Amino acid sequence: MDNSRVFKMTFASVYPHYVTKAERKGRTKAEVDEIICWLTGYDLSGLQNQIDSKKNFEEFFAESPFYHPNSELITGVICGYRVEEIEDPLMKKIRQLDKLIDELAKGKKMEKILRG
């Protein structure tokens, strides 16, 4: 499967959708940011810089300070794919983030979402 189109999408173009999805379900932008920072190692200013710089997903994940080791605990189905079975490393990271945002929108507690 050719994922290059997804990889070249800017993180800034998708980020508002993450926030909207969460807020529609009574969650907050701060919670979305906490999830993204937990997963990628960005602090809030680093995350904002990525958004302002209009980095694509490939750059966004490549430049992340670290990728949380507990990310391997993120399992389940998102967009019709089982997260733990996705072979492409970048697509797996994108879908892991999607899954965490989905869990937030479904009302899961932050401690569970952050695999803590």
Buried (B, 14 or more C-beta within 10 A) or exposed (E): EEBEEBBEBBBBEBBEEBBEBBBEEEBEBEBBBBBBBBBBBBEEEBBEEBBEEEBBBBBBBEBBEEBBEEBEEBEEEBEEBEBBEBEEEBBBBBBBBBBBBBBBBEEBEBEEBBBE
